[in-house]
Amino acid sequence: MAVTKKYMTSEELKTHNKPGDLWISIQGKVYDVSKWAKEHPGGEIPLLNLAGQDVTDAFIAYHPGSAWKYLDQFVTGYYLEDFKVSEVSSDYRKLFNEFVKLGYFEKKGHTALYAMCSVALMFAIVVYGVLYSESVLVHLGCAILLGMLWIQGAYMGHDSGHYQMMSSPGFNKLAQILTGNCLSGISIAWWKWTHNAHHISCNSLDYDPDLQHIPVFAVSSKFFNTITSSFYGRKMNFDSLARLFVSYQHWTFYPIMCVGRANLYIQTFLLLFSRRRVPDRALNIIGILVFWTWFPLLISCLPSWGERIMFVLASFTVTSLQHVQFCLNHFSANVYVGPPNGNDWFEKQTNGTLDIACSPKMDWLFGGLQFQLEHHLFPRLPRCHLRKVSPIVAELCKKHNLPYMSLSFWDANVRTIKTLRTAALQARDLTSPVPKNLVWEAVNTHG
C-alpha cells in the first residue's frame, strides 16, 4: 500500500527553529533533529544557525556519502511543497559530485606525512637548541622555529578537524589532540566550537564568531549599534573602551596580532572549564596539561629571564603571520547581519571570503588556506587539491556573476588595513554617547 506524502511550506518549516523544536530539510525532505542536535559531531550551533531551513548544500559540503544513511532515523514524513533548487546550487552540487567521482575527497596525497615529519624535525631541533646551546642567537632561532612549528601544527589540527587528514575518525581525533592540545596548547574542542559556526555563518556580524572582536576590532560600523552575538549569547557593547581601541585599530592590528596567541590560550581555558557541554572534555584537558608541562619546562631551560621573555615573544610573533592570514581571508570581504540562509550557501561563501594569490612554493607556509573560498565551499577537500580546483571555482563564480576575490598577500593586507581604517575614522566621528565600559568584553574576544 502506497504511503501518502505529507507536505508543508518553507514558512511552516521556519517555525521549527529553536532548541527542542529543530527541524531541517535536505533535498526537500524534512527531518526532526531536535533531540539529536546536542550529539551532532559538529556541535549544536551549526544546526541552530540553519534551523527551519533547507540545508542541502551545507549538508553535502560537510558530510561524506556515508552520512546519508543516518538521516532515516530523523524522518518526519513531511516534504517541502515549495522546494526549489537554484541554478547556482544545482551547479555546485554537480561540481561536488564530479570531485567525488574523481576521488578528490579520498586522495589525500602525502601532505599529512610531510607535515608530521616537518613538525617532528622542527620540534627536535628546538629542544636540542635550547638544551645544548648557550648562544642567544641559537635560542632566538629556536623560538622562530617553534613559531613555524605552531603554524604547521595549526594546519594539521585544522585538516584533521575537517576529517581531511587521516583515513579514519579515530586517527583524525588523535591527530587533533596531539597537534592542537598537546603541541600548541589550543583546545581542538574550542576550535571546533568556533570554526564550525564560522563556516556555516561566514561573515555574519552577529553569527560568525571570527568577526566578533569587540572591543579590540570592528570591521564594520554596524558594530557601533551594539549587536547581540548569537554565538556567545550576549551583547557586544560598543562602549568607550571599544571606541578608543577601534579608533586606532588600523595602527594596533599588527602589534595585537603579535601577542594574539595569548588570547587563544585564554579562550581554551574559558571553554574547557565552563558549564558548556564540551565533547571529550577530559581528553582535551589532558592534552592541554601536556602542553603546559613541556612548554614551561622548555622555557625554564633558558639561562635568563631576558632570554625567556625574548623566546616567548619571538615565537608568538612568528605565529602572527598565520593570525594575520586568517584575518585577510575575511576582514575586508562583504559582511551582513542576521542568520545564514541555507538556500544561498554558495553566494554567502563567495561574498564573505577572499583568496591569497601566491606561488605554489608558498603552499607549505599558507597551509593551502590561501585558497580560502575553495576550502569554504569544499571543507572536506584535502589541501593538496585546492590549487587544482581553484580555476574551476573561479569559472563557476564568473558564470553566476558572483565575486571571486584573489589578491596578493600585500594587496590583501592593504585592503584589510583600509577596511579597519574606514571603521576607525567612523568610530572617531561618532557623537552619540556610549554605554558604560564592560572590560569583560576584552577577555571574550578571540582570533
C-alpha positions as CSV (number, residue, x, y, z in Angstrom):
1,M,0.0,0.0,0.0
2,A,1.4,3.3,-1.1
3,V,2.2,5.8,1.7
4,T,0.7,9.2,1.2
5,K,3.2,12.0,1.4
6,K,2.6,14.9,3.7
7,Y,3.6,18.4,2.7
8,M,4.5,21.6,4.5
9,T,5.6,25.0,3.2
10,S,9.0,26.6,3.8
11,E,7.3,29.2,6.0
12,E,5.9,26.4,8.2
13,L,9.3,24.8,8.4
14,K,10.7,28.1,9.7
15,T,8.6,27.8,12.8
16,H,10.7,24.8,13.9
17,N,13.9,26.8,14.5
18,K,14.8,26.6,18.2
19,P,16.3,24.2,20.7
20,G,13.8,21.4,21.4
21,D,12.0,22.1,18.2
22,L,14.6,21.9,15.5
23,W,13.7,20.8,12.0
24,I,15.7,20.9,8.8
25,S,15.1,19.9,5.2
26,I,17.6,18.1,3.0
27,Q,16.6,17.9,-0.7
28,G,13.1,18.8,0.2
29,K,12.7,16.0,2.8
30,V,12.0,17.2,6.4
31,Y,13.9,15.9,9.4
32,D,13.4,16.4,13.1
33,V,16.9,16.7,14.8
34,S,15.7,18.3,18.0
35,K,16.8,15.5,20.3
36,W,20.0,14.7,18.4
37,A,21.3,18.2,18.0
38,K,23.4,18.0,21.1
39,E,25.0,14.8,19.9
40,H,25.9,16.3,16.5
41,P,29.7,15.8,15.9
42,G,29.9,19.4,14.6
43,G,28.1,20.8,17.6
44,E,24.7,22.2,18.1
45,I,25.3,25.7,16.8
46,P,25.6,24.9,13.1
47,L,22.2,23.2,13.3
48,L,20.6,26.0,15.3
49,N,22.0,28.6,12.8
50,L,20.4,26.8,9.9
51,A,17.3,25.6,11.8
52,G,14.0,25.7,9.9
53,Q,15.6,25.8,6.5
54,D,16.6,23.5,3.6
55,V,20.3,22.8,4.4
56,T,21.2,20.6,1.4
57,D,24.3,22.4,0.3
58,A,25.7,22.7,3.8
59,F,25.0,19.0,4.4
60,I,26.7,18.0,1.2
61,A,29.7,20.2,1.9
62,Y,30.3,18.8,5.4
63,H,29.3,15.2,5.2
64,P,30.7,12.1,3.4
65,G,28.3,10.0,1.4
66,S,28.2,7.5,4.3
67,A,26.3,10.1,6.4
68,W,23.1,9.9,4.3
69,K,22.1,6.5,5.8
70,Y,21.8,8.1,9.3
71,L,19.1,10.5,8.2
72,D,16.4,7.9,8.2
73,Q,16.0,7.9,12.0
74,F,15.0,11.6,11.9
75,V,12.4,11.5,9.2
76,T,9.1,13.4,10.0
77,G,7.2,12.2,6.9
78,Y,6.9,15.7,5.6
79,Y,8.2,17.2,2.3
80,L,8.5,20.8,1.3
81,E,5.8,21.5,-1.2
82,D,7.6,24.7,-2.5
83,F,11.1,23.1,-2.6
84,K,13.3,24.5,-5.4
85,V,16.9,24.3,-6.3
86,S,18.6,27.4,-7.6
87,E,20.8,27.3,-10.7
88,V,23.9,28.1,-8.7
89,S,23.1,25.4,-6.1
90,S,22.5,22.9,-8.9
91,D,25.9,23.7,-10.5
92,Y,27.6,23.5,-7.1
93,R,26.1,20.0,-6.4
94,K,27.2,18.8,-9.9
95,L,30.7,20.1,-9.3
96,F,30.8,18.4,-5.9
97,N,29.7,15.1,-7.4
98,E,32.3,15.5,-10.1
99,F,35.0,15.8,-7.4
100,V,33.6,12.7,-5.6
101,K,33.9,10.7,-8.8
102,L,37.5,11.9,-9.3
103,G,38.2,10.7,-5.8
104,Y,39.5,14.0,-4.6
105,F,38.0,13.7,-1.2
106,E,39.7,10.3,-0.6
107,K,43.0,11.0,-2.3
108,K,44.9,12.9,0.5
109,G,48.3,12.8,-1.1
110,H,51.4,12.8,1.2
111,T,50.6,16.2,2.8
112,A,49.9,14.7,6.2
113,L,53.2,12.6,6.2
114,Y,55.3,15.6,5.1
115,A,53.6,17.9,7.7
116,M,54.1,15.4,10.5
117,C,57.8,14.8,9.6
118,S,58.5,18.5,9.3
119,V,56.8,19.2,12.7
120,A,58.7,16.4,14.4
121,L,62.0,17.6,12.9
122,M,61.4,21.2,14.0
123,F,60.4,20.1,17.5
124,A,63.6,18.1,17.8
125,I,65.8,21.0,16.6
126,V,64.0,23.4,19.0
127,V,64.6,21.2,22.1
128,Y,68.2,20.4,21.1
129,G,69.0,24.1,20.5
130,V,67.6,25.2,23.8
131,L,69.2,22.4,25.9
132,Y,72.6,22.1,24.3
133,S,73.4,25.6,23.1
134,E,74.3,28.7,25.1
135,S,74.1,31.1,22.1
136,V,71.4,33.8,22.3
137,L,71.1,33.7,18.5
138,V,70.6,30.0,18.5
139,H,67.9,30.4,21.1
140,L,66.2,33.1,19.0
141,G,66.4,30.9,16.0
142,C,64.7,28.1,18.1
143,A,61.9,30.5,19.1
144,I,61.4,31.4,15.4
145,L,61.3,27.7,14.5
146,L,58.9,27.0,17.3
147,G,56.6,29.6,15.9
148,M,56.8,27.9,12.5
149,L,56.1,24.6,14.2
150,W,52.9,26.0,15.7
151,I,51.8,27.3,12.4
152,Q,52.2,23.9,10.8
153,G,50.7,22.2,13.8
154,A,47.6,24.5,13.4
155,Y,47.2,23.5,9.8
156,M,47.4,19.8,10.8
157,G,44.8,20.4,13.5
158,H,42.6,22.2,11.0
159,D,42.9,19.5,8.4
160,S,42.2,16.7,10.9
161,G,39.3,18.8,12.4
162,H,37.7,18.7,9.0
163,Y,38.5,15.0,8.7
164,Q,40.7,15.6,5.7
165,M,44.0,14.3,7.2
166,M,43.7,10.7,8.3
167,S,41.8,7.7,7.0
168,S,39.5,7.2,10.0
169,P,37.7,9.3,12.5
170,G,39.7,7.8,15.4
171,F,43.0,8.7,13.8
172,N,41.7,12.1,13.0
173,K,40.7,12.7,16.6
174,L,44.2,11.5,17.8
175,A,45.8,14.0,15.3
176,Q,43.6,16.8,16.6
177,I,44.5,16.3,20.2
178,L,48.2,15.9,19.5
179,T,48.6,18.8,17.2
180,G,46.1,21.2,18.8
181,N,46.1,20.5,22.5
182,C,49.5,18.8,23.2
183,L,51.6,20.6,20.7
184,S,50.0,24.0,20.5
185,G,48.1,24.4,23.8
186,I,44.9,25.3,21.9
187,S,41.9,23.1,22.5
188,I,40.6,21.3,19.5
189,A,37.2,21.4,21.2
190,W,37.3,25.3,21.3
191,W,38.5,25.3,17.7
192,K,35.6,23.1,16.5
193,W,33.1,25.1,18.5
194,T,34.1,28.4,16.8
195,H,35.2,27.2,13.5
196,N,32.1,25.2,12.5
197,A,30.0,28.3,13.4
198,H,32.3,30.4,11.3
199,H,31.9,28.2,8.2
200,I,28.2,28.0,8.4
201,S,27.7,31.7,9.1
202,C,30.6,33.1,7.1
203,N,30.9,36.9,7.7
204,S,27.6,37.4,9.5
205,L,28.4,40.0,12.1
206,D,26.1,38.6,14.7
207,Y,26.5,34.8,14.0
208,D,30.1,34.4,12.9
209,P,32.5,34.4,15.9
210,D,35.5,35.1,13.8
211,L,34.3,38.7,13.2
212,Q,33.3,39.4,16.8
213,H,36.3,41.1,18.2
214,I,34.7,44.0,20.1
215,P,36.2,45.9,21.9
216,V,39.5,45.5,20.0
217,F,38.5,45.4,16.3
218,A,35.4,46.2,14.3
219,V,35.3,45.5,10.6
220,S,32.0,47.3,10.1
221,S,30.3,50.4,11.5
222,K,27.3,48.2,12.1
223,F,29.1,47.1,15.3
224,F,28.7,50.6,16.7
225,N,25.0,49.9,17.2
226,T,25.8,47.2,19.9
227,I,25.0,44.0,18.1
228,T,23.9,40.9,20.1
229,S,26.1,37.9,19.4
230,S,24.1,34.8,18.6
231,F,27.2,32.7,19.1
232,Y,28.1,34.0,22.6
233,G,24.6,34.8,23.6
234,R,25.4,38.3,24.8
235,K,25.6,41.9,23.6
236,M,28.8,43.2,22.1
237,N,28.7,46.6,23.7
238,F,30.3,49.5,21.7
239,D,31.3,51.4,24.8
240,S,34.0,54.0,25.5
241,L,36.7,51.3,25.7
242,A,35.7,49.9,22.3
243,R,35.6,53.3,20.7
244,L,39.1,54.0,21.9
245,F,40.5,50.7,20.6
246,V,38.6,50.8,17.3
247,S,39.6,54.4,16.6
248,Y,43.2,53.3,16.3
249,Q,42.7,49.7,15.1
250,H,44.5,50.2,11.8
251,W,47.6,51.0,13.8
252,T,47.2,48.4,16.5
253,F,46.2,45.5,14.2
254,Y,49.7,44.1,13.7
255,P,51.0,44.6,17.2
256,I,47.9,42.9,18.6
257,M,48.4,40.0,16.2
258,C,51.9,39.6,17.6
259,V,50.6,38.7,21.0
260,G,47.1,37.4,19.9
261,R,48.1,33.8,20.6
262,A,47.8,34.5,24.4
263,N,44.1,35.2,23.9
264,L,43.7,31.7,22.3
265,Y,45.0,30.2,25.4
266,I,42.6,32.2,27.5
267,Q,39.7,31.1,25.2
268,T,40.7,27.5,25.6
269,F,40.6,27.7,29.4
270,L,37.3,29.6,29.4
271,L,35.6,26.9,27.4
272,L,37.2,23.8,28.9
273,F,36.3,25.0,32.5
274,S,32.9,26.4,31.6
275,R,29.5,24.9,32.2
276,R,29.0,24.3,28.4
277,R,28.8,20.9,27.1
278,V,32.3,20.1,25.7
279,P,32.8,16.9,23.7
280,D,35.8,14.9,25.0
281,R,36.4,17.5,27.8
282,A,38.7,15.2,29.8
283,L,40.8,14.3,26.8
284,N,41.1,18.0,25.9
285,I,42.1,18.9,29.4
286,I,44.8,16.2,29.5
287,G,46.1,17.4,26.1
288,I,46.3,21.0,27.5
289,L,48.2,19.8,30.6
290,V,50.7,18.1,28.3
291,F,51.4,21.4,26.6
292,W,51.6,23.4,29.9
293,T,54.1,20.8,31.1
294,W,56.6,20.7,28.2
295,F,56.4,24.4,27.2
296,P,57.2,25.9,30.6
297,L,59.9,23.3,31.2
298,L,61.5,24.2,27.9
299,I,61.4,27.9,28.7
300,S,62.9,27.2,32.1
301,C,66.0,25.7,30.5
302,L,66.9,29.1,29.1
303,P,69.7,30.8,31.1
304,S,67.9,34.1,32.0
305,W,64.5,35.8,32.2
306,G,65.5,38.1,29.4
307,E,66.0,35.2,27.1
308,R,62.8,33.6,28.3
309,I,60.8,36.7,27.5
310,M,62.5,37.0,24.2
311,F,61.8,33.4,23.3
312,V,58.1,33.6,24.1
313,L,57.6,36.9,22.3
314,A,59.6,35.8,19.2
315,S,57.6,32.5,18.9
316,F,54.3,34.4,19.3
317,T,55.3,37.0,16.8
318,V,56.1,34.3,14.2
319,T,52.6,32.8,14.6
320,S,51.1,36.2,14.0
321,L,51.7,35.5,10.3
322,Q,49.0,32.9,10.5
323,H,46.7,35.1,12.5
324,V,47.1,37.9,10.0
325,Q,46.4,35.5,7.1
326,F,43.1,34.3,8.6
327,C,42.0,37.9,9.1
328,L,42.9,38.8,5.5
329,N,40.6,36.0,4.3
330,H,37.5,37.6,5.7
331,F,38.0,41.1,7.3
332,S,37.7,43.0,4.1
333,A,35.1,40.9,2.4
334,N,31.3,41.6,2.4
335,V,29.5,41.3,5.7
336,Y,25.8,41.1,6.7
337,V,23.6,41.0,9.8
338,G,21.4,38.1,10.6
339,P,21.4,34.3,10.4
340,P,22.8,32.4,7.4
341,N,20.4,31.2,4.7
342,G,20.8,27.6,3.7
343,N,19.5,28.4,0.2
344,D,22.3,30.8,-0.7
345,W,25.2,28.8,0.7
346,F,27.4,29.3,-2.4
347,E,26.6,33.0,-2.6
348,K,27.4,33.7,1.1
349,Q,30.7,31.9,0.9
350,T,31.9,33.8,-2.2
351,N,30.8,37.2,-0.9
352,G,32.4,36.7,2.5
353,T,35.8,35.1,1.5
354,L,39.0,36.3,-0.1
355,D,41.8,34.2,-1.5
356,I,45.5,34.9,-1.3
357,A,47.3,34.5,-4.6
358,C,50.8,33.1,-4.3
359,S,53.3,30.8,-5.8
360,P,52.9,27.0,-5.3
361,K,56.2,27.2,-3.4
362,M,54.3,29.1,-0.7
363,D,51.6,26.4,-0.2
364,W,53.5,25.0,2.7
365,L,53.6,28.3,4.6
366,F,49.9,29.1,3.9
367,G,48.8,25.5,4.5
368,G,46.5,25.5,1.5
369,L,44.2,28.0,3.2
370,Q,45.2,30.8,0.8
371,F,42.5,29.1,-1.2
372,Q,40.0,30.1,1.4
373,L,37.0,30.2,-0.8
374,E,37.7,26.7,-2.2
375,H,38.1,25.5,1.3
376,H,34.8,27.1,2.4
377,L,32.9,25.6,-0.5
378,F,34.5,22.1,-0.1
379,P,35.7,22.0,3.6
380,R,36.4,18.2,3.4
381,L,38.6,18.6,0.3
382,P,42.3,17.8,1.2
383,R,44.5,20.8,0.8
384,C,46.6,19.1,-2.0
385,H,43.6,19.5,-4.4
386,L,42.7,23.1,-3.6
387,R,45.0,24.7,-6.1
388,K,43.8,22.4,-9.0
389,V,40.1,23.1,-8.3
390,S,40.6,26.9,-8.0
391,P,40.2,27.7,-11.7
392,I,37.0,25.6,-11.8
393,V,35.6,27.5,-8.8
394,A,36.5,30.8,-10.5
395,E,34.7,29.8,-13.7
396,L,31.6,28.9,-11.7
397,C,31.6,32.3,-9.9
398,K,32.0,34.0,-13.2
399,K,29.1,32.1,-14.7
400,H,26.8,33.2,-11.9
401,N,28.2,36.8,-11.6
402,L,29.5,36.2,-8.1
403,P,32.7,37.6,-6.7
404,Y,35.9,35.6,-6.9
405,M,38.3,37.7,-4.9
406,S,42.0,36.7,-5.1
407,L,44.7,39.2,-4.1
408,S,48.4,39.1,-3.5
409,F,49.4,38.9,0.2
410,W,50.5,42.6,0.0
411,D,47.3,43.7,-1.6
412,A,45.1,41.7,0.8
413,N,47.0,43.4,3.7
414,V,46.4,46.8,2.1
415,R,42.7,46.1,1.6
416,T,42.3,44.9,5.2
417,I,44.0,47.9,6.7
418,K,41.8,50.2,4.6
419,T,38.7,48.4,6.0
420,L,40.0,48.8,9.5
421,R,40.9,52.5,8.9
422,T,37.5,53.3,7.4
423,A,35.7,51.8,10.5
424,A,38.3,53.6,12.8
425,L,37.5,57.0,11.3
426,Q,33.8,56.4,11.5
427,A,34.2,55.5,15.2
428,R,36.0,58.8,15.8
429,D,33.2,60.7,14.2
430,L,30.5,59.3,16.4
431,T,28.9,62.0,18.6
432,S,26.4,59.8,20.4
433,P,27.2,58.7,24.0
434,V,28.3,55.1,24.5
435,P,27.4,52.7,27.4
436,K,29.5,52.2,30.4
437,N,32.6,50.2,29.9
438,L,32.5,46.4,30.2
439,V,36.1,45.2,30.5
440,W,34.9,41.6,30.4
441,E,34.3,42.1,26.7
442,A,38.1,42.3,26.2
443,V,38.6,38.8,27.6
444,N,35.9,37.4,25.3
445,T,37.4,38.4,22.0
446,H,39.5,36.0,20.1
447,G,41.2,35.2,16.7
